[in-house]
Amino acid sequence: METVRLDKCLTMNFGCSRREAGIFIRKGRVTVNGIPVRDAALRVSPEDDVRCDDSGLQVVTRACPRYFMLNKPAGCVSATDDSEYPTVMSCLRDEAGGLFPVGRLDLDTEGLIFITDDGAWAHRVTAPSRKCPKVYEAVLEHPADPVLKEIFARGVLLRGEKTPTLPAELEILAPEKVRLTIHEGRYHQVKRMFASQGNHVISLRRIAIGGIFLPEDLGSGEYRPLTPQEIALF
């Protein structure tokens, strides 16, 4: 019978980090079959009665599909393997094979990316027909012209493209800092949209996909399982 680490069992149920799960366990808030356990590495199976503060937990093993969110750091590629750069998979040190990133972020772009082994779910996230909203925060070389709100809302024709971008929503947070919501995933789209208007993106970070926001306490290179409620959004 397959088993899973106790701290991972907590992260799957609560959407917390491994570090937070370890704190719960060390404080004696978790029992396995009625016995308080303080060993985060203890392996449990679906037959075990695992509880945290008297709340029963579902024990999910690797036989089930897996879904994670990762705060991608700059300098790693959105791929399962690369001969030149580290990949996003290197951040998921404790997970087995079979996982892959959902969509892509550029090498120097940071922020939210999903990792899974469920191909059908990944397709629902990335399918162009679903127009899944993705939210980015960008630091620009020059102050953002307020007229960009109207230009991006109409759509812009990028160099080498035959059709304009879908309407996008721009929010100016500071003179050189903006938040942009797009509903498609063209190559280098956010950077090219600003470049088409004579501006340059200095840094870029994705903070949300389809209503799931990157938690403020999830550090660069850290990951956590998606909750059942988050998974059900797609």
Buried (B, 14 or more C-beta within 10 A) or exposed (E): EEBBBBBBBBBBBBBBBBBBBBBBBBEEBBBBEEEEBEEBEBBBEBEBEBBBEEEEBEBBBBEBBBBBBBBBBBEBBBEBEBEEEEBBBEBBEEBEEEBBBBBBBBBEBBBBBBBBBBEEBBEBBBEEEEEBBBBBBBBBEEEBEEEBBEBBEEBBEBEEBEEEBBEBBBEBEEEBBBBBBBBEEBEEBBBBBBBBBEBEBEEBBBBBBBEBEBBEEBEEBBBBBBBEEBBEBB
